[in-house]
């Protein structure tokens, strides 16, 4: 029988030795592995951040494209209204948003042909049938009707080539938040007057817009401080604007407390008519000249009597 020498006793582990060191160098975590893990985590976070940024950019590009497309569409309609007024001597009235059948898309005036006395509907939509346009141009890119606002006095038969009645006709356009424009009689550069008409998209929120079925997108409760409601948007949704002065608002998108303390969120998109000869915003005086008036307004206009101080888009 082979006599083997006794096995040497296993040396005791030094105090403080870890279990991982007992498993040898392969099982132990190498410092470079921890560094690689941190690098991978950083790369994953960076990739996630890029995805979020690119997603935001895609949403921004889509919103910008919708804005540009809607504005271009309103420009085409505005040109058609200008042509109609120049040919007939008066602006067309808005169409009733809830009209059906043969009356859908037809201008809704008061009076009889050749003796129109005003409009039956003021907070209406584009009369696409009267203007000879396809119905598709009456919608913004969010699928809601565009609104059409005008001074009713300019829809009276023969009102454009005749002497102005009243002497200062047209809409007043305020380019600063409500409160500063409460008195349209003030001589302010931020109030443009004598704009014959405007077209309006009610923006992403659609508050105040008419739907295709003739119902209206409601506003939130104005008493709710957190509600996305604006007195400026309420004024734009009205056929007479902010009171009897026919004041409408043309601002960049904004959010913030107004002087009333209510949430003054605003995302309406307003398009003012453009004088095709000068490229500036069309005034009542310009439109009267286009309709054949020899002396559309004998009183020389002041800076705020024309629409040139307001942006065209």
C-alpha positions as a Markdown table, in Angstrom:
| # | Residue | x | y | z |
|---|---|---|---|---|
| 1 | Unk | 0.0 | 0.0 | 0.0 |
| 2 | Unk | 1.3 | 3.3 | -1.1 |
| 3 | Unk | 2.0 | 5.5 | 1.9 |
| 4 | Unk | 1.2 | 9.2 | 0.9 |
| 5 | Unk | 2.6 | 12.1 | 2.9 |
| 6 | Unk | 0.0 | 14.0 | 5.0 |
| 7 | Unk | -1.6 | 17.0 | 3.3 |
| 8 | Unk | -0.2 | 20.3 | 4.3 |
| 9 | Unk | -2.6 | 22.3 | 6.3 |
| 10 | Unk | -4.4 | 25.2 | 4.5 |
| 11 | Unk | -3.0 | 28.5 | 5.6 |
| 12 | Unk | -5.4 | 30.6 | 7.5 |
| 13 | Unk | -6.9 | 33.7 | 5.8 |
| 14 | Unk | -5.5 | 37.0 | 7.0 |
| 15 | Unk | -7.8 | 39.0 | 9.1 |
| 16 | Unk | -10.2 | 41.2 | 7.0 |
| 17 | Unk | -9.9 | 39.1 | 3.9 |
| 18 | Unk | -13.2 | 39.2 | 1.8 |
| 19 | Unk | -15.1 | 36.3 | 0.3 |
| 20 | Unk | -14.4 | 37.6 | -3.2 |
| 21 | Unk | -10.6 | 37.5 | -2.6 |
| 22 | Unk | -11.0 | 33.9 | -1.5 |
| 23 | Unk | -12.6 | 33.1 | -4.8 |
| 24 | Unk | -9.5 | 34.2 | -6.7 |
| 25 | Unk | -8.8 | 36.9 | -9.2 |
| 26 | Unk | -11.4 | 35.8 | -11.8 |
| 27 | Unk | -14.3 | 36.1 | -9.4 |
| 28 | Unk | -13.1 | 39.4 | -8.0 |
| 29 | Unk | -14.6 | 42.6 | -9.6 |
| 30 | Unk | -11.9 | 44.5 | -11.5 |
| 31 | Unk | -11.9 | 48.3 | -11.2 |
| 32 | Unk | -12.1 | 48.6 | -15.0 |
| 33 | Unk | -15.4 | 46.7 | -15.0 |
| 34 | Unk | -17.0 | 49.3 | -12.7 |
| 35 | Unk | -15.8 | 52.1 | -15.0 |
| 36 | Unk | -17.3 | 50.4 | -18.0 |
| 37 | Unk | -20.6 | 50.1 | -16.2 |
| 38 | Unk | -20.7 | 53.8 | -15.4 |
| 39 | Unk | -19.8 | 54.6 | -19.0 |
| 40 | Unk | -22.7 | 52.4 | -20.3 |
| 41 | Unk | -25.1 | 54.0 | -17.9 |
| 42 | Unk | -24.0 | 57.5 | -19.0 |
| 43 | Unk | -24.4 | 56.5 | -22.7 |
| 44 | Unk | -27.9 | 55.2 | -22.0 |
| 45 | Unk | -28.9 | 58.4 | -20.2 |
| 46 | Unk | -27.5 | 60.4 | -23.1 |
| 47 | Unk | -29.4 | 58.4 | -25.6 |
| 48 | Unk | -32.6 | 58.8 | -23.6 |
| 49 | Unk | -32.0 | 62.6 | -23.5 |
| 50 | Unk | -31.5 | 62.8 | -27.2 |
| 51 | Unk | -34.7 | 60.9 | -27.8 |
| 52 | Unk | -36.6 | 63.3 | -25.6 |
| 53 | Unk | -35.1 | 66.3 | -27.4 |
| 54 | Unk | -35.8 | 64.9 | -30.8 |
| 55 | Unk | -39.3 | 64.1 | -29.7 |
| 56 | Unk | -39.8 | 67.6 | -28.5 |
| 57 | Unk | -38.4 | 68.9 | -31.8 |
| 58 | Unk | -40.7 | 66.7 | -33.8 |
| 59 | Unk | -43.7 | 68.1 | -31.9 |
| 60 | Unk | -42.5 | 71.6 | -32.3 |
| 61 | Unk | -42.0 | 71.1 | -36.1 |
| 62 | Unk | -45.5 | 69.6 | -36.4 |
| 63 | Unk | -47.0 | 72.5 | -34.5 |
| 64 | Unk | -45.1 | 75.0 | -36.6 |
| 65 | Unk | -46.2 | 73.3 | -39.8 |
| 66 | Unk | -49.8 | 73.4 | -38.6 |
| 67 | Unk | -49.5 | 77.1 | -37.9 |
| 68 | Unk | -47.9 | 77.9 | -41.3 |
| 69 | Unk | -50.5 | 75.8 | -43.1 |
| 70 | Unk | -53.4 | 77.4 | -41.3 |
| 71 | Unk | -52.0 | 80.9 | -41.9 |
| 72 | Unk | -51.5 | 80.3 | -45.6 |
| 73 | Unk | -55.1 | 79.0 | -45.9 |
| 74 | Unk | -56.4 | 82.1 | -44.2 |
| 75 | Unk | -54.4 | 84.3 | -46.6 |
| 76 | Unk | -56.1 | 82.6 | -49.5 |
| 77 | Unk | -59.6 | 83.2 | -48.0 |
| 78 | Unk | -58.6 | 86.8 | -47.2 |
| 79 | Unk | -57.7 | 87.5 | -50.8 |
| 80 | Unk | -61.1 | 86.0 | -51.9 |
| 81 | Unk | -63.0 | 88.3 | -49.6 |
| 82 | Unk | -61.0 | 91.3 | -50.8 |
| 83 | Unk | -61.8 | 90.4 | -54.4 |
| 84 | Unk | -65.5 | 89.9 | -53.6 |
| 85 | Unk | -65.7 | 93.3 | -51.8 |
| 86 | Unk | -63.9 | 95.1 | -54.7 |
| 87 | Unk | -66.3 | 93.7 | -57.2 |
| 88 | Unk | -69.6 | 94.0 | -55.3 |
| 89 | Unk | -69.1 | 97.2 | -53.2 |
| 90 | Unk | -69.6 | 95.6 | -49.9 |
| 91 | Unk | -68.1 | 92.8 | -47.7 |
| 92 | Unk | -69.9 | 89.4 | -47.6 |
| 93 | Unk | -71.6 | 88.6 | -44.3 |
| 94 | Unk | -70.5 | 85.6 | -42.3 |
| 95 | Unk | -72.3 | 82.3 | -42.9 |
| 96 | Unk | -74.3 | 80.8 | -40.0 |
| 97 | Unk | -72.2 | 78.1 | -38.4 |
| 98 | Unk | -75.2 | 75.9 | -37.8 |
| 99 | Unk | -76.8 | 76.3 | -41.3 |
| 100 | Unk | -77.6 | 73.1 | -43.2 |
| 101 | Unk | -78.7 | 72.2 | -46.7 |
| 102 | Unk | -78.7 | 74.9 | -49.3 |
| 103 | Unk | -77.9 | 77.6 | -46.7 |
| 104 | Unk | -74.7 | 76.0 | -45.5 |
| 105 | Unk | -71.7 | 78.2 | -46.4 |
| 106 | Unk | -73.9 | 81.0 | -47.7 |
| 107 | Unk | -73.5 | 84.6 | -46.6 |
| 108 | Unk | -76.3 | 85.5 | -44.2 |
| 109 | Unk | -77.2 | 89.2 | -44.6 |
| 110 | Unk | -80.2 | 91.2 | -43.5 |
| 111 | Unk | -82.3 | 92.9 | -46.2 |
| 112 | Unk | -82.9 | 91.8 | -49.8 |
| 113 | Unk | -80.5 | 91.5 | -52.8 |
| 114 | Unk | -79.4 | 95.0 | -53.8 |
| 115 | Unk | -80.6 | 96.4 | -50.5 |
| 116 | Unk | -78.6 | 94.7 | -47.8 |
| 117 | Unk | -78.8 | 96.4 | -44.4 |
| 118 | Unk | -76.3 | 94.4 | -42.4 |
| 119 | Unk | -75.7 | 90.8 | -41.3 |
| 120 | Unk | -78.0 | 88.3 | -39.6 |
| 121 | Unk | -74.9 | 86.6 | -38.1 |
| 122 | Unk | -71.8 | 88.3 | -36.8 |
| 123 | Unk | -70.0 | 85.6 | -34.9 |
| 124 | Unk | -70.1 | 83.3 | -38.0 |
| 125 | Unk | -67.8 | 81.5 | -40.3 |
| 126 | Unk | -66.4 | 81.9 | -43.8 |
| 127 | Unk | -69.2 | 82.0 | -46.5 |
| 128 | Unk | -67.4 | 79.6 | -48.8 |
| 129 | Unk | -70.3 | 79.1 | -51.2 |
| 130 | Unk | -70.7 | 82.9 | -51.7 |
| 131 | Unk | -67.0 | 83.3 | -52.2 |
| 132 | Unk | -66.8 | 80.3 | -54.6 |
| 133 | Unk | -64.3 | 78.4 | -52.4 |
| 134 | Unk | -64.2 | 74.8 | -51.4 |
| 135 | Unk | -65.5 | 74.0 | -47.9 |
| 136 | Unk | -62.1 | 72.6 | -46.9 |
| 137 | Unk | -60.6 | 76.1 | -46.6 |
| 138 | Unk | -63.0 | 76.9 | -43.8 |
| 139 | Unk | -61.2 | 74.6 | -41.4 |
| 140 | Unk | -58.0 | 75.1 | -39.5 |
| 141 | Unk | -55.4 | 72.3 | -39.1 |
| 142 | Unk | -57.1 | 71.2 | -35.9 |
| 143 | Unk | -60.3 | 70.4 | -37.7 |
| 144 | Unk | -62.4 | 73.4 | -36.5 |
| 145 | Unk | -64.0 | 76.2 | -38.4 |
| 146 | Unk | -62.2 | 79.5 | -39.0 |
| 147 | Unk | -64.1 | 82.5 | -37.8 |
| 148 | Unk | -64.8 | 85.6 | -39.9 |
| 149 | Unk | -65.1 | 89.0 | -38.3 |
| 150 | Unk | -66.1 | 92.3 | -40.0 |
| 151 | Unk | -67.6 | 95.7 | -39.4 |
| 152 | Unk | -71.2 | 95.2 | -40.2 |
| 153 | Unk | -71.5 | 98.7 | -41.7 |
| 154 | Unk | -69.2 | 97.5 | -44.5 |
| 155 | Unk | -71.7 | 94.7 | -45.5 |
| 156 | Unk | -74.4 | 97.2 | -46.4 |
| 157 | Unk | -75.1 | 97.4 | -50.1 |
| 158 | Unk | -72.8 | 100.0 | -51.7 |
| 159 | Unk | -71.1 | 101.0 | -48.4 |
| 160 | Unk | -67.6 | 100.7 | -49.8 |
| 161 | Unk | -67.7 | 103.1 | -52.8 |
| 162 | Unk | -70.0 | 105.5 | -50.9 |
| 163 | Unk | -69.0 | 108.1 | -48.3 |
| 164 | Unk | -68.1 | 106.3 | -45.0 |
| 165 | Unk | -70.9 | 105.9 | -42.5 |
| 166 | Unk | -69.9 | 106.1 | -39.7 |
| 167 | Unk | -66.9 | 108.3 | -40.5 |
| 168 | Unk | -64.5 | 105.9 | -38.9 |
| 169 | Unk | -65.5 | 102.4 | -39.9 |
| 170 | Unk | -63.6 | 99.2 | -39.4 |
| 171 | Unk | -62.3 | 97.0 | -36.6 |
| 172 | Unk | -59.7 | 98.0 | -33.9 |
| 173 | Unk | -56.9 | 95.5 | -33.5 |
| 174 | Unk | -55.1 | 95.5 | -30.1 |
| 175 | Unk | -51.6 | 94.0 | -30.0 |
| 176 | Unk | -51.1 | 94.0 | -26.2 |
| 177 | Unk | -53.0 | 92.2 | -23.5 |
| 178 | Unk | -56.5 | 93.3 | -22.5 |
| 179 | Unk | -56.6 | 96.1 | -19.9 |
| 180 | Unk | -54.2 | 98.3 | -21.8 |
| 181 | Unk | -56.6 | 98.4 | -24.8 |
| 182 | Unk | -59.8 | 98.9 | -22.9 |
| 183 | Unk | -60.2 | 102.4 | -24.3 |
| 184 | Unk | -59.8 | 102.2 | -28.1 |
| 185 | Unk | -60.2 | 106.0 | -28.4 |
| 186 | Unk | -56.8 | 106.5 | -27.0 |
| 187 | Unk | -54.0 | 107.4 | -29.5 |
| 188 | Unk | -51.8 | 104.4 | -29.0 |
| 189 | Unk | -49.4 | 102.7 | -31.4 |
| 190 | Unk | -50.5 | 99.3 | -30.2 |
| 191 | Unk | -54.1 | 99.9 | -31.4 |
| 192 | Unk | -54.6 | 99.7 | -35.1 |
| 193 | Unk | -58.0 | 100.9 | -36.4 |
| 194 | Unk | -59.9 | 100.8 | -39.6 |
| 195 | Unk | -59.3 | 97.2 | -40.4 |
| 196 | Unk | -62.2 | 96.0 | -42.6 |
| 197 | Unk | -62.2 | 92.4 | -41.5 |
| 198 | Unk | -60.1 | 89.6 | -40.1 |
| 199 | Unk | -59.9 | 85.8 | -40.1 |
| 200 | Unk | -59.4 | 83.8 | -36.9 |
| 201 | Unk | -58.3 | 80.3 | -35.9 |
| 202 | Unk | -59.0 | 79.5 | -32.3 |
| 203 | Unk | -55.7 | 77.7 | -32.0 |
| 204 | Unk | -54.8 | 74.4 | -30.4 |
| 205 | Unk | -57.3 | 74.7 | -27.6 |
| 206 | Unk | -60.1 | 75.7 | -30.0 |
| 207 | Unk | -61.9 | 77.6 | -27.2 |
| 208 | Unk | -64.8 | 79.5 | -28.9 |
| 209 | Unk | -64.4 | 77.8 | -32.3 |
| 210 | Unk | -67.3 | 76.4 | -34.2 |
| 211 | Unk | -67.3 | 72.7 | -35.1 |
| 212 | Unk | -68.4 | 71.2 | -38.4 |
| 213 | Unk | -71.6 | 70.1 | -36.8 |
| 214 | Unk | -72.6 | 73.6 | -35.8 |
| 215 | Unk | -71.8 | 73.3 | -32.1 |
| 216 | Unk | -69.2 | 75.4 | -30.3 |
| 217 | Unk | -66.1 | 74.5 | -28.4 |
| 218 | Unk | -66.9 | 75.8 | -24.9 |
| 219 | Unk | -64.7 | 78.1 | -22.7 |
| 220 | Unk | -63.8 | 77.0 | -19.2 |
| 221 | Unk | -65.5 | 78.7 | -16.3 |
| 222 | Unk | -64.0 | 82.3 | -16.1 |
| 223 | Unk | -64.3 | 82.2 | -12.3 |
| 224 | Unk | -61.8 | 79.3 | -12.3 |
| 225 | Unk | -58.4 | 80.8 | -11.8 |
| 226 | Unk | -56.7 | 77.7 | -13.3 |
| 227 | Unk | -58.9 | 77.5 | -16.3 |
| 228 | Unk | -57.4 | 78.0 | -19.8 |
| 229 | Unk | -59.7 | 80.9 | -20.5 |
| 230 | Unk | -58.9 | 84.4 | -21.6 |
| 231 | Unk | -61.1 | 87.5 | -21.9 |
| 232 | Unk | -59.1 | 88.3 | -25.1 |
| 233 | Unk | -60.2 | 85.0 | -26.6 |
| 234 | Unk | -63.7 | 85.5 | -25.4 |
| 235 | Unk | -63.7 | 88.9 | -27.2 |
| 236 | Unk | -62.3 | 87.4 | -30.4 |
| 237 | Unk | -65.1 | 84.7 | -30.3 |
| 238 | Unk | -67.7 | 87.5 | -30.1 |
| 239 | Unk | -69.0 | 89.0 | -33.3 |
| 240 | Unk | -68.6 | 92.5 | -31.8 |
| 241 | Unk | -65.3 | 92.0 | -30.1 |
| 242 | Unk | -64.5 | 93.5 | -26.8 |
| 243 | Unk | -67.6 | 95.7 | -26.5 |
| 244 | Unk | -69.1 | 98.2 | -28.9 |
| 245 | Unk | -65.7 | 99.4 | -30.0 |
| 246 | Unk | -65.2 | 96.3 | -32.2 |
| 247 | Unk | -61.8 | 95.6 | -30.5 |
| 248 | Unk | -60.2 | 92.3 | -31.4 |
| 249 | Unk | -56.8 | 90.9 | -30.1 |
| 250 | Unk | -53.8 | 89.9 | -32.2 |
| 251 | Unk | -51.1 | 88.7 | -29.9 |
| 252 | Unk | -48.3 | 86.1 | -29.9 |
| 253 | Unk | -49.2 | 83.0 | -27.8 |
| 254 | Unk | -48.9 | 84.0 | -24.2 |
| 255 | Unk | -49.7 | 82.8 | -20.7 |
| 256 | Unk | -49.9 | 84.8 | -17.6 |
| 257 | Unk | -52.2 | 86.6 | -15.1 |
| 258 | Unk | -54.0 | 89.6 | -16.6 |
| 259 | Unk | -55.1 | 92.7 | -14.8 |
| 260 | Unk | -58.3 | 90.9 | -13.8 |
| 261 | Unk | -56.2 | 88.2 | -12.1 |
| 262 | Unk | -57.7 | 85.5 | -14.4 |
| 263 | Unk | -55.6 | 83.2 | -16.4 |
| 264 | Unk | -54.9 | 85.0 | -19.7 |
| 265 | Unk | -53.8 | 82.1 | -21.8 |
| 266 | Unk | -54.0 | 83.1 | -25.5 |
| 267 | Unk | -53.4 | 80.9 | -28.6 |
| 268 | Unk | -55.7 | 82.5 | -31.2 |
| 269 | Unk | -54.2 | 82.8 | -34.7 |
| 270 | Unk | -55.3 | 86.1 | -36.3 |
| 271 | Unk | -54.8 | 87.0 | -40.0 |
| 272 | Unk | -55.4 | 90.5 | -41.1 |
| 273 | Unk | -56.1 | 91.4 | -44.8 |
| 274 | Unk | -53.2 | 92.6 | -46.8 |
| 275 | Unk | -53.3 | 95.4 | -49.4 |
| 276 | Unk | -52.0 | 93.6 | -52.6 |
| 277 | Unk | -50.5 | 96.8 | -53.9 |
| 278 | Unk | -48.4 | 97.8 | -50.9 |
| 279 | Unk | -48.0 | 94.6 | -48.9 |
| 280 | Unk | -49.2 | 96.4 | -45.7 |
| 281 | Unk | -52.3 | 95.6 | -43.7 |
| 282 | Unk | -55.4 | 96.5 | -45.6 |
| 283 | Unk | -57.4 | 99.5 | -44.2 |
| 284 | Unk | -61.0 | 100.5 | -44.9 |
| 285 | Unk | -59.7 | 103.3 | -47.0 |
| 286 | Unk | -57.7 | 100.9 | -49.2 |
| 287 | Unk | -60.7 | 98.6 | -49.7 |
| 288 | Unk | -62.9 | 101.6 | -50.6 |
| 289 | Unk | -60.4 | 102.6 | -53.3 |
| 290 | Unk | -60.4 | 99.0 | -54.6 |
| 291 | Unk | -64.2 | 99.2 | -54.8 |
| 292 | Unk | -64.1 | 102.3 | -56.9 |
| 293 | Unk | -64.6 | 105.1 | -54.4 |
| 294 | Unk | -63.1 | 108.4 | -55.7 |
| 295 | Unk | -62.7 | 109.9 | -52.3 |
| 296 | Unk | -62.9 | 107.1 | -49.8 |
| 297 | Unk | -62.2 | 109.3 | -46.8 |
| 298 | Unk | -61.8 | 113.0 | -47.2 |
| 299 | Unk | -60.1 | 113.3 | -43.8 |
| 300 | Unk | -56.4 | 112.4 | -43.9 |
| 301 | Unk | -55.9 | 109.4 | -41.6 |
| 302 | Unk | -53.6 | 109.4 | -38.6 |
| 303 | Unk | -51.1 | 106.7 | -37.7 |
| 304 | Unk | -53.7 | 104.8 | -35.7 |
| 305 | Unk | -56.5 | 105.3 | -38.2 |
| 306 | Unk | -54.8 | 102.8 | -40.6 |
| 307 | Unk | -53.9 | 99.2 | -40.0 |
| 308 | Unk | -50.3 | 99.5 | -40.9 |
| 309 | Unk | -49.1 | 99.4 | -37.2 |
| 310 | Unk | -50.4 | 95.9 | -36.6 |
| 311 | Unk | -48.6 | 92.8 | -37.9 |
| 312 | Unk | -50.1 | 91.2 | -40.9 |
| 313 | Unk | -49.9 | 87.6 | -39.8 |
